[in-house]
Amino acid sequence: MKYQGSKSRIVGEILPIMLNKMHLGMAFVDGFCGGCSVIQNVPPEYKRIANDNNRYLIAMWSKLTTTNWQPPTRIEKPFYDKVRESWHKNDGKYEDALIGFVGFQASRNGRFFDGGYSGHNAKGRDYISENIRNTNKQLPFLTGVEWQCGSYESITMPKASLVYYDPPYKGTYGYSTSKNFDHDRFYDWARQMKRDGHLVYISEYSMPGDFSCVWQKQITNSVNLTKTYQATERLWTL
């Protein structure tokens, strides 16, 4: 699924580094699962826990992977606008899973409703149908994932887990659910997880001096449909 900050282009490089430290019986915990490009590639023989604080996102993934739900295959602009308005009002007109599906499948650049409607025929491309097809391809690889919704501080996990965090990057424009993210508090939490016996890995551009960079690569990111910028992705540990 298209998702802002997706690790789909680099998961093949960062995941082996993390899996090399695991053994059977350990759990892989994705603290900010987003579009699930990382957790879907973790072998199913490990216990897999995926968490995010966006309740609509988790409701969507949970319903798609644990039920026979058949969401809409086309999302026209009038329906998108109705669901978006309901989301803004929080009026309960539509279930969380449907709001999540419409918001993530039909918004530009995977930015939920913040991105605006992407369209079935925008500049000669059917962005919505492409996104739905890509999401459906992910589902078989997410069977058995345990879904949790809440802050990274509220995740229930087994002892001695490997915890991967892909938090809102400092100094970047994130989702509405990540506004005012307290990075210093997160750093302290990661340190506590290490002290509690967990293996901790974090994706970010930069981190405090006591975190060690174990991988980096310059990549090109999209600002919108026409503008891009280059940045150095890094994987950190303690």
Secondary structure, 3 states (H helix, E strand, C coil): CCCCCCCCCCHHHHHHHHHCCCCCCCEEEECCCCCCCCHHHCCCCCEEEEEECCHHHHHHHHHHHHCCCCCCCCCCHHHHHHHHHHHHHCCCCCCHHHHHHHHHHCEHHHCHHHHCECCCCECCECHHHHHHHHHHHHHHHHCCCEEEECCHHHCCCCCCCEEEECCCCCCCCCCHHHCCCCHHHHHHHHHHHHHCCCEEEEEECCCCCCCEEEEEEEEEEECCCCCEEEEEEEEEEC
